[in-house]
Amino acid sequence: MLQVTVMRSGKFLNINDRLIEPKQIYEVNEDESNQETFLDKVEQFIRSKEISARPLTIQNYSTSLNTYSKPLHYKQLDAIIANDVQLIINNLITKELPL
């Protein structure tokens, strides 16, 4: 059973006896968002899921996104096109996966 307790003395949530720092929402102006890379967004995504997902799930997300999306890591978000993603998908399909 999920048990959530808000601790007033600190800025942490106690979820099933694990202290988790709550998500922070940042206001981003348009100029900053245009400079963000795919890797920046991956890191934000992982941090946002830490509050609700299990540690193994977080590890799987992190490993998958950091391993398979390497060609996108340093591209700015507005520079990523469908062909970039399709190339990654094609590479994954043609790789021989371990049994």
C-alpha positions in Angstrom: 0.0 0.0 0.0 1.3 3.4 -0.9 1.8 5.7 2.1 2.6 9.3 1.5 3.5 11.7 4.4 4.6 15.3 3.9 7.3 16.3 6.3 6.9 19.9 7.3 10.4 20.3 8.8 12.0 19.7 5.4 11.3 19.8 1.7 10.9 16.1 1.2 8.1 13.6 0.8 8.1 10.3 2.7 6.8 7.7 0.3 6.9 4.1 1.7 9.8 5.1 4.0 11.8 6.7 1.2 12.6 10.4 1.3 12.0 12.0 -2.0 12.5 15.6 -3.0 9.4 16.9 -4.7 9.5 18.0 -8.3 10.3 21.6 -8.9 8.6 23.6 -11.6 10.8 26.1 -13.3 9.5 28.9 -15.5 11.6 28.9 -18.7 11.6 31.8 -21.1 11.5 31.1 -24.9 15.2 31.9 -25.4 16.3 29.3 -22.9 14.0 26.6 -24.2 15.4 27.0 -27.7 18.9 26.3 -26.3 17.9 23.0 -24.6 19.3 19.8 -25.9 17.6 16.4 -26.0 19.9 15.3 -23.2 18.7 18.2 -21.1 15.1 17.0 -21.6 16.0 13.4 -20.8 17.5 14.5 -17.5 14.4 16.6 -16.7 12.2 13.6 -17.6 14.2 11.3 -15.3 14.0 13.7 -12.4 10.3 14.2 -12.9 9.6 10.5 -12.8 11.7 9.9 -9.6 8.8 10.9 -7.4 6.4 8.3 -8.8 8.3 5.5 -10.4 10.2 2.7 -8.8 14.0 2.8 -8.7 14.4 0.0 -11.2 12.0 1.7 -13.6 14.0 4.9 -13.3 17.2 3.0 -14.0 15.6 1.4 -17.1 14.4 4.7 -18.4 17.8 6.2 -17.9 19.8 3.4 -19.4 17.5 3.2 -22.4 17.4 6.9 -23.2 21.1 7.4 -22.6 22.1 4.4 -24.6 19.8 4.3 -27.6 19.3 8.0 -28.2 23.0 9.0 -28.3 22.8 10.6 -31.7 20.2 13.1 -30.3 22.0 14.0 -27.1 23.5 17.2 -28.1 21.0 18.3 -30.7 18.8 21.2 -29.8 15.1 20.2 -29.6 14.0 22.3 -32.5 16.7 20.8 -34.7 15.5 17.2 -34.2 13.5 15.9 -37.2 11.5 12.8 -37.8 14.4 11.3 -39.9 16.7 11.5 -36.8 14.3 9.4 -34.8 13.6 7.0 -37.7 17.4 6.3 -38.0 17.5 5.3 -34.4 14.5 3.1 -34.8 16.0 1.5 -37.9 19.2 0.8 -36.1 17.4 -0.8 -33.2 15.3 -3.0 -35.5 18.3 -4.3 -37.5 20.4 -5.0 -34.4 20.5 -8.6 -33.3 18.9 -8.6 -29.8 20.2 -11.0 -27.1 17.8 -13.7 -26.1 
